Amino acid sequence: MSRTPPLSSAFNDTHSRGQKLSPQSGMCSFCTADCIGTCEIGLSAVLGAQSVYPTNTGNNQIASEKDYPLDYSLFNINGRVFGAQGAAPDGNQATIFRVNLERTFGMLHPVKLALPVILPAVVKMNWRDYYAGAAMAGVCCVIGEGAPGKDPALQLTDGKITSFPLLGEMLDSFRRYDRGYGQIVLQCNCEDDAMGLPEYAIQEFGAKAIEFKFGQAAKGTQPVNFVKDLETALAKQAGGALVHPDPSDPAVQKAYEKQICPNFYTYGRLPMWDETNLVPRVRQLREMGLENVYFKMAGYDPRDLEHVLRIAAQTQVDMVTFDGAGGGSGYSPCKMMNEWCQPTVCMETILLKICQKLHDEGLMLPAITITGGFATEDQVYKALALGDGRVTAIGMCRASMAAANSGAKIGELIASGQLPPALGARGSTVQEVFQDLPDLRALYGVQANEFSPGAIGVFSFLNRIAFGLRHFCALNRKFDISLAGKEDLIPLTQDARALLNGSCP
């Protein structure tokens, strides 16, 4: 049985012509010369190198299609019927409504979470509702890397940002609903940092939190983008981008004129950060007013995971988010998205051993967030329980953005009077259809009736996650989410038992 998907994918709209496939290659077992090329190979025959990346990213989300043999479904959740932890053993007090889901993290400036969830970095699709909904739910959210490139009004002088007005809108999307929980974080890759994005954000908009991104999550390299012509390539290069081949090279320009020049591509530079440059960089930004520092990492080699945590401890980083295989949202090579990186549950197991090692050395570790393929409360609880007190939060990116998109679409259908029957039976207005609006009004007053349906969708989705987590906590007679531990998990396979015992099969 092959775990790798066949040579078809939703993110390229490709499919196999035949019903019978060759398991090893993923090709149709019967490949005919008359085929019009519906599979990945057919697409590659036309698009060549460009088919390494998904062809239909646009206003869509994309994630791994590989069926990993190790994930959180290998566990069931335990339950207990005696006593109570974190609450008085009184049936009138030890209820799901008394379960404490709040978490606090931060080395120098504490940050409170209303529930143990963060919304990882994204700066595409419905980001306004994504950030607003995070504030309403009381969790952190992150503005994705490359945000300056989203602003047509962006201005650079000598490669440094001098005007980026859209950043103010991004920050305000969260800030206008800020109720004292969570915060909005600006992510920076090495290109953003070189453009002076952190300084600009702090000085112009009072940004309080920056996340430095080590490479990518769903891919181990930086993005490569096709550039259509020489003029565009020169403009990209003038803006500081790395362009291949060099469009300013006279030989390349001459080849272009003769129509024998290869395709142009921009390429994001790989970060070459380590202790020698990050420690003084973080100190510099803190002196400018930065309060909280985050790192974003993926399921790289365990030695790299440990190295990042050592840098984080040295620089008093507040939180490090580790992104495992199986999630996704952005623009990643198709096969890297499916075939690269530690599966999330394995990555978490490896991290726990590293954290114990560093703790034994006396290092003060940052808060740990695990992300990569989480969409429901059972998955969140299992990851927190496996973390055994060392995992502060779970990242939920794609699912939360899906809620933002769904909420916005339902809002449009309400406005046009075209609700599907199942929802139309509940009413015909936003106030009637969205069932958790009373909870929002309890927090913000009647003005919550005017909140955008997309943001209400994010709040409602996370409200569901919180409600479900309270049930699992109460099921285990634990009335504080921080008490969740490995004893709350039931391994269903030998591999699961190995993960529970601290080793990745």
Secondary structure, DSSP 8 states (H G I E B T S, - for coil): ---S--S-BTTTTB--SSS-B-TTT-SBSS--TT----SHHHHHHHHGGGGGS-S--TT---------S-SGGGEEE----S--BSS-S-TTTSSGGG-B--EEE-SSS-EEESSSEEEEEE-SSSHHHHHHHHHHHT-EEEE-TTGGGG-TT-EEETTEEEE-THHHHHHHHHHTT--SS--EEEEE-HHHHHTTHHHHHHHHH---EEEEE-S-SS-SS--EEEE-SHHHHHHHHHTT-EEES-TT-HHHHHHHHTT----EEEE-------HHHHHHHHHHHHHTT--EEEEEEES--HHHHHHHHHHHHHTT-SEEEEE-BT---S---HHHHHH-S-BHHHHHHHHHHHHHHHHHTT----EEEEESS--SHHHHHHHHHHHTTS--EEE--HHHHHHHHHHHHHHHHHHHT---HHHHTT-SSHHHH-TTHHHHHHHH-GGGGGS-HHHHHHHHHHHHHHHHHHHHHHHTTB-BGGG--GGGEEE-SHHHHHHHTT---
